[in-house]
């Protein structure tokens, strides 16, 4: 099992790979001020919030296919592992939703079906 810092590192790698996939597809518009998604000084979340709405449906499909081809194999091989914030049984689905709505999660909220 990965330690906390390794999970964070792998999660950041996953986000960076996704950001690279997204930014490689979007055409760079000629503007006086470059779009926020191109500014490496901004947080990744802010850059993604700027980039994703700019994508057409076809570009979103291409990003999803690239992610499936390039990142999913790394997940399957264990090179990248998702960070698990918390796990809930199906009977505790309300608590799982509350956890998500709290906006205090760091990682995935997992719902267990048993």
Backbone as a printed PyTorch tensor [residue, N CA C, xyz], in Angstrom:
tensor([[[  0.8360,  -1.1820,   0.0000],
         [  0.0000,   0.0000,   0.0000],
         [  0.8800,   1.2450,   0.0000]],

        [[  0.4510,   2.2570,  -0.7270],
         [  1.2380,   3.4800,  -0.8080],
         [  1.0460,   4.3210,   0.4360]],

        [[  2.0840,   5.0320,   0.8070],
         [  1.9890,   5.9620,   1.9180],
         [  1.2820,   7.2190,   1.4430]],

        [[  0.8560,   8.0460,   2.3920],
         [  0.0960,   9.2540,   2.0830],
         [  0.7500,  10.1490,   1.0450]],

        [[  2.0470,  10.4420,   1.2060],
         [  2.7030,  11.3580,   0.2790],
         [  2.8130,  10.7410,  -1.1070]],

        [[  2.9710,   9.4130,  -1.2010],
         [  3.0350,   8.7680,  -2.5000],
         [  1.6790,   8.8210,  -3.1820]],

        [[  0.5910,   8.6960,  -2.4070],
         [ -0.7520,   8.7970,  -2.9810],
         [ -0.9810,  10.1950,  -3.5240]],

        [[ -0.5750,  11.1910,  -2.7690],
         [ -0.7270,  12.5720,  -3.2230],
         [  0.0830,  12.7820,  -4.4950]],

        [[  1.3000,  12.2850,  -4.5010],
         [  2.1700,  12.4240,  -5.6710],
         [  1.5150,  11.7650,  -6.8830]],

        [[  0.9980,  10.5430,  -6.7100],
         [  0.3630,   9.8380,  -7.8160],
         [ -0.9260,  10.5250,  -8.2290]],

        [[ -1.6790,  11.0890,  -7.2970],
         [ -2.8900,  11.8210,  -7.6410],
         [ -2.5340,  13.0560,  -8.4460]],

        [[ -1.4750,  13.7470,  -8.0470],
         [ -1.0370,  14.9230,  -8.7980],
         [ -0.5780,  14.5370, -10.1910]],

        [[  0.0940,  13.4070, -10.3190],
         [  0.5260,  12.9300, -11.6300],
         [ -0.6970,  12.6740, -12.5000]],

        [[ -1.7210,  12.0800, -11.9290],
         [ -2.9440,  11.7970, -12.6610],
         [ -3.6020,  13.0890, -13.1270]],

        [[ -3.6760,  14.0820, -12.2580],
         [ -4.2730,  15.3680, -12.6160],
         [ -3.4500,  16.0500, -13.6990]],

        [[ -2.1370,  15.9940, -13.5830],
         [ -1.2750,  16.6270, -14.5810],
         [ -1.4230,  15.9300, -15.9270]],

        [[ -1.5030,  14.5910, -15.9260],
         [ -1.7070,  13.8690, -17.1820],
         [ -3.0270,  14.2660, -17.8340]],

        [[ -4.0750,  14.3800, -17.0240],
         [ -5.3700,  14.7860, -17.5520],
         [ -5.2990,  16.2010, -18.1040]],

        [[ -4.6500,  17.0990, -17.3770],
         [ -4.5100,  18.4780, -17.8290],
         [ -3.7420,  18.5350, -19.1430]],

        [[ -2.6930,  17.7320, -19.2770],
         [ -1.9320,  17.7010, -20.5200],
         [ -2.7690,  17.1680, -21.6750]],

        [[ -3.5600,  16.1300, -21.4060],
         [ -4.4500,  15.5990, -22.4470],
         [ -5.4280,  16.6700, -22.8970]],

        [[ -6.0130,  17.3610, -21.9240],
         [ -6.9900,  18.4000, -22.2480],
         [ -6.3510,  19.5530, -23.0100]],

        [[ -5.2210,  20.0380, -22.5210],
         [ -4.6180,  21.2200, -23.1350],
         [ -4.0410,  20.9220, -24.5150]],

        [[ -3.6640,  19.6770, -24.7810],
         [ -3.1160,  19.3480, -26.0920],
         [ -4.1920,  19.3200, -27.1600]],

        [[ -5.4460,  19.2140, -26.7510],
         [ -6.5510,  19.1340, -27.6970],
         [ -7.1220,  20.5070, -28.0180]],

        [[ -7.1240,  21.3790, -27.0420],
         [ -7.7420,  22.6950, -27.2150],
         [ -6.8430,  23.5850, -28.0680]],

        [[ -7.4320,  24.2400, -29.0500],
         [ -6.6810,  25.1930, -29.8660],
         [ -6.3710,  26.4280, -29.0330]],

        [[ -5.1670,  26.9180, -29.1550],
         [ -4.7570,  28.0950, -28.3990],
         [ -5.2240,  29.3430, -29.1420]],

        [[ -6.1730,  30.0470, -28.5680],
         [ -6.7060,  31.2610, -29.1720],
         [ -5.6990,  32.3930, -29.0340]],

        [[ -5.6480,  33.2410, -30.0250],
         [ -4.7760,  34.4100, -29.9980],
         [ -5.4930,  35.5070, -29.2190]],

        [[ -5.0900,  35.7660, -27.9910],
         [ -5.6860,  36.8080, -27.1710],
         [ -4.5800,  37.6190, -26.5190]],

        [[ -4.9520,  38.7960, -26.0120],
         [ -3.9750,  39.6090, -25.3050],
         [ -3.5350,  38.9410, -24.0150]],

        [[ -4.4870,  38.3430, -23.3180],
         [ -4.1960,  37.6400, -22.0710],
         [ -4.4110,  36.1550, -22.3150]],

        [[ -3.3820,  35.3710, -22.0960],
         [ -3.5680,  33.9270, -22.3210],
         [ -4.6210,  33.3730, -21.3710]],

        [[ -5.3110,  32.3170, -21.7960],
         [ -6.3320,  31.7120, -20.9320],
         [ -5.7180,  31.2210, -19.6220]],

        [[ -6.5410,  31.1500, -18.5960],
         [ -6.0690,  30.7270, -17.2760],
         [ -5.4690,  29.3290, -17.3130]],

        [[ -6.0090,  28.4450, -18.1510],
         [ -5.5180,  27.0610, -18.1460],
         [ -4.0550,  26.9640, -18.5930]],

        [[ -3.5400,  28.0060, -19.2360],
         [ -2.1440,  27.9980, -19.6600],
         [ -1.1980,  28.5920, -18.6190]],

        [[ -1.7300,  29.1080, -17.5330],
         [ -0.9230,  29.7690, -16.5120],
         [ -0.4770,  28.7670, -15.4490]],

        [[  0.7920,  28.3330, -15.4890],
         [  1.2570,  27.3120, -14.5430],
         [  1.3070,  27.7920, -13.0940]],

        [[  1.1760,  29.0910, -12.8710],
         [  1.2110,  29.5920, -11.4890],
         [ -0.1330,  29.4030, -10.7780]],

        [[ -1.1870,  29.1180, -11.5380],
         [ -2.5120,  28.9260, -10.9430],
         [ -2.6840,  27.4850, -10.4680]],

        [[ -3.5590,  27.2720,  -9.4790],
         [ -3.8370,  25.9030,  -9.0330],
         [ -4.4410,  25.0740, -10.1720]],

        [[ -4.1510,  23.7920, -10.1720],
         [ -4.6370,  22.8950, -11.2230],
         [ -6.1550,  22.9400, -11.3250]],

        [[ -6.8490,  22.9760, -10.1820],
         [ -8.3030,  22.9950, -10.1990],
         [ -8.8310,  24.2180, -10.9450]],

        [[ -8.2160,  25.3700, -10.7240],
         [ -8.6440,  26.5980, -11.3960],
         [ -8.3670,  26.5110, -12.8960]],

        [[ -7.2390,  25.9250, -13.2450],
         [ -6.9030,  25.7760, -14.6620],
         [ -7.8820,  24.8400, -15.3590]],

        [[ -8.2400,  23.7370, -14.6850],
         [ -9.2120,  22.8130, -15.2700],
         [-10.5880,  23.4620, -15.3910]],

        [[-10.9790,  24.2430, -14.3810],
         [-12.2720,  24.9340, -14.4290],
         [-12.3430,  25.8890, -15.6160]],

        [[-11.2050,  26.4440, -16.0050],
         [-11.1620,  27.3350, -17.1580],
         [-11.1530,  26.5560, -18.4700]],

        [[-10.4730,  25.4240, -18.4810],
         [-10.2760,  24.6750, -19.7200],
         [-11.4920,  23.8610, -20.1430]],

        [[-12.0790,  23.1130, -19.2290],
         [-13.1220,  22.1490, -19.5920],
         [-14.3160,  22.7850, -20.3130]],

        [[-14.8210,  23.9340, -19.8620],
         [-15.9560,  24.5270, -20.5940],
         [-15.6170,  24.9430, -22.0300]],

        [[-14.3470,  25.1030, -22.3410],
         [-13.9300,  25.4950, -23.6830],
         [-13.9900,  24.3240, -24.6760]],

        [[-14.0570,  23.1090, -24.1630],
         [-14.0040,  21.9220, -25.0130],
         [-15.3430,  21.6540, -25.6890]],

        [[-15.2720,  21.2410, -26.9490],
         [-16.4700,  20.7840, -27.6490],
         [-16.7550,  19.3470, -27.2250]],

        [[-17.9130,  18.8440, -27.5850],
         [-18.2600,  17.4570, -27.2700],
         [-17.2390,  16.5050, -27.8870]],

        [[-16.8390,  16.7750, -29.1250],
         [-15.8710,  15.9200, -29.7950],
         [-14.5330,  15.9190, -29.0620]],

        [[-14.1200,  17.0790, -28.5720],
         [-12.8650,  17.1630, -27.8260],
         [-12.9690,  16.4230, -26.4970]],

        [[-14.1150,  16.5110, -25.8420],
         [-14.3160,  15.7860, -24.5830],
         [-14.2720,  14.2770, -24.8230]],

        [[-14.8320,  13.8440, -25.9250],
         [-14.7800,  12.4180, -26.2900],
         [-13.3290,  12.0020, -26.5200]],

        [[-12.5740,  12.8370, -27.2310],
         [-11.1670,  12.5270, -27.5040],
         [-10.3480,  12.4810, -26.2160]],

        [[-10.6230,  13.3960, -25.2890],
         [ -9.9180,  13.4050, -24.0080],
         [-10.2170,  12.1180, -23.2380]],

        [[-11.4790,  11.7370, -23.2230],
         [-11.8790,  10.5120, -22.5170],
         [-11.1880,   9.2930, -23.1270]],

        [[-11.1250,   9.2410, -24.4490],
         [-10.4660,   8.1160, -25.1120],
         [ -8.9590,   8.1200, -24.8320]],

        [[ -8.3480,   9.2910, -24.8240],
         [ -6.9120,   9.3840, -24.5050],
         [ -6.6410,   8.9490, -23.0730]],

        [[ -7.5050,   9.3860, -22.1550],
         [ -7.3750,   9.0000, -20.7550],
         [ -7.4730,   7.4810, -20.6200]],

        [[ -8.4540,   6.8910, -21.3110],
         [ -8.6340,   5.4370, -21.2450],
         [ -7.4220,   4.6990, -21.8070]],

        [[ -6.8370,   5.2270, -22.8560],
         [ -5.7000,   4.5550, -23.4910],
         [ -4.3890,   4.7620, -22.7370]],

        [[ -4.2150,   5.9320, -22.1230],
         [ -2.9130,   6.2600, -21.5430],
         [ -2.8570,   6.1790, -20.0210]],

        [[ -3.9310,   6.4910, -19.3410],
         [ -3.9000,   6.5470, -17.8810],
         [ -4.4850,   5.2870, -17.2420]],

        [[ -5.5690,   4.7760, -17.7970],
         [ -6.1980,   3.5860, -17.2120],
         [ -5.2240,   2.4130, -17.1240]],

        [[ -4.3830,   2.1580, -18.1430],
         [ -3.4020,   1.0740, -17.9880],
         [ -2.4540,   1.2880, -16.8010]],

        [[ -2.0870,   2.5460, -16.5260],
         [ -1.2210,   2.8270, -15.3780],
         [ -1.9460,   2.5230, -14.0680]],

        [[ -3.2400,   2.7890, -14.0290],
         [ -4.0480,   2.4340, -12.8550],
         [ -4.1220,   0.9130, -12.7090]],

        [[ -4.3500,   0.2230, -13.8180],
         [ -4.4530,  -1.2420, -13.7930],
         [ -3.1470,  -1.9040, -13.3610]],

        [[ -2.0130,  -1.3200, -13.7400],
         [ -0.7030,  -1.8660, -13.3770],
         [ -0.2770,  -1.4890, -11.9620]],

        [[ -1.0260,  -0.5970, -11.3340],
         [ -0.6700,  -0.1650,  -9.9910],
         [  0.3880,   0.9340,  -9.9590]],

        [[  0.7590,   1.4530, -11.1260],
         [  1.7220,   2.5550, -11.1820],
         [  1.1070,   3.7960, -10.5430]],

        [[ -0.1550,   4.0360, -10.8420],
         [ -0.9330,   5.1070, -10.2140],
         [ -2.0250,   4.4620,  -9.3790]],

        [[ -2.2700,   5.0280,  -8.2300],
         [ -3.3410,   4.5290,  -7.3730],
         [ -4.1750,   5.7070,  -6.8950]],

        [[ -5.4980,   5.5530,  -6.9300],
         [ -6.3300,   6.6520,  -6.4410],
         [ -6.2030,   6.7930,  -4.9290]],

        [[ -6.3460,   8.0010,  -4.4590],
         [ -6.3410,   8.2630,  -3.0280],
         [ -7.7650,   8.0670,  -2.5160]],

        [[ -7.9390,   7.2140,  -1.5160],
         [ -9.2470,   6.9480,  -0.9340],
         [ -9.4270,   7.8470,   0.2860]],

        [[-10.4460,   8.6840,   0.2400],
         [-10.7620,   9.5520,   1.3700],
         [-11.5220,   8.7710,   2.4330]],

        [[-12.5680,   8.0770,   1.9920],
         [-13.4070,   7.3510,   2.9440],
         [-14.2060,   6.2810,   2.2190]],

        [[-14.6970,   5.3020,   2.9970],
         [-15.5180,   4.2180,   2.4600],
         [-16.8070,   4.1470,   3.2540]],

        [[-17.9200,   3.8950,   2.5380],
         [-19.2230,   3.7820,   3.1740],
         [-19.9520,   2.5620,   2.6270]],

        [[-20.6750,   1.8920,   3.4900],
         [-21.5390,   0.7940,   3.0550],
         [-22.7600,   1.4010,   2.3780]],

        [[-23.4200,   0.6160,   1.5320],
         [-24.5890,   1.1000,   0.8060],
         [-25.6520,   1.6420,   1.7570]],

        [[-25.8030,   1.0100,   2.9200],
         [-26.7950,   1.4650,   3.8990],
         [-26.4830,   2.8690,   4.4260]],

        [[-25.2110,   3.2990,   4.3000],
         [-24.7930,   4.6150,   4.7780],
         [-24.6270,   5.6200,   3.6370]],

        [[-25.4070,   5.4340,   2.5810],
         [-25.2680,   6.2990,   1.4050],
         [-25.5240,   7.7680,   1.7410]],

        [[-26.4210,   8.0240,   2.6910],
         [-26.6830,   9.4100,   3.0970],
         [-25.4100,  10.0410,   3.6710]],

        [[-24.6920,   9.2680,   4.5010],
         [-23.4420,   9.7800,   5.0780],
         [-22.3960,  10.0290,   3.9850]],

        [[-22.3830,   9.1620,   2.9850],
         [-21.4410,   9.3360,   1.8720],
         [-21.7410,  10.6350,   1.1300]],

        [[-23.0210,  10.8950,   0.8820],
         [-23.4050,  12.1480,   0.2140],
         [-23.0430,  13.3570,   1.0740]],

        [[-23.2680,  13.2370,   2.3650],
         [-22.9200,  14.3370,   3.2690],
         [-21.4160,  14.5970,   3.2350]],

        [[-20.6430,  13.5330,   3.1680],
         [-19.1850,  13.6820,   3.0990],
         [-18.7860,  14.4190,   1.8170]],

        [[-19.3970,  14.0340,   0.7050],
         [-19.1040,  14.7040,  -0.5580],
         [-19.5220,  16.1750,  -0.5190]],

        [[-20.6970,  16.4280,   0.0250],
         [-21.2160,  17.7950,   0.0850],
         [-20.4210,  18.6790,   1.0340]],

        [[-19.7020,  18.0770,   1.9720],
         [-18.9100,  18.8650,   2.9240],
         [-17.7580,  19.5970,   2.2430]],

        [[-17.3950,  19.1230,   1.0530],
         [-16.2810,  19.7130,   0.3020],
         [-14.9710,  19.6400,   1.0860]],

        [[-14.8560,  18.6670,   1.9710],
         [-13.6440,  18.4710,   2.7690],
         [-12.9210,  17.1890,   2.3950]],

        [[-13.3410,  16.5620,   1.3160],
         [-12.7220,  15.3000,   0.9240],
         [-11.3610,  15.5370,   0.2910]],

        [[-10.5010,  14.5560,   0.4530],
         [ -9.2210,  14.5400,  -0.2390],
         [ -9.0850,  13.1370,  -0.8040]],

        [[ -9.5140,  12.9690,  -2.0210],
         [ -9.5090,  11.6480,  -2.6270],
         [-10.9210,  11.1740,  -2.9080]],

        [[-11.0310,   9.9230,  -3.2040],
         [-12.2980,   9.3170,  -3.6000],
         [-13.1210,   8.9050,  -2.3930]],

        [[-14.4230,   9.0890,  -2.5220],
         [-15.3750,   8.5540,  -1.5510],
         [-15.9300,   7.2890,  -2.1820]],

        [[-15.7220,   6.1670,  -1.5240],
         [-16.0680,   4.8580,  -2.0780],
         [-17.3400,   4.3430,  -1.4270]],

        [[-18.2460,   3.8390,  -2.2570],
         [-19.4750,   3.2240,  -1.7900],
         [-19.3160,   1.7090,  -1.9680]],

        [[-19.4100,   0.9580,  -0.8620],
         [-19.2010,  -0.5010,  -0.9100],
         [-20.5350,  -1.2110,  -1.0400]],

        [[-20.6190,  -2.1050,  -2.0110],
         [-21.8020,  -2.9210,  -2.2390],
         [-21.4930,  -4.3310,  -1.7480]],

        [[-22.1440,  -4.7470,  -0.6700],
         [-21.8950,  -6.1020,  -0.1440],
         [-23.1860,  -6.8010,   0.0940]]])
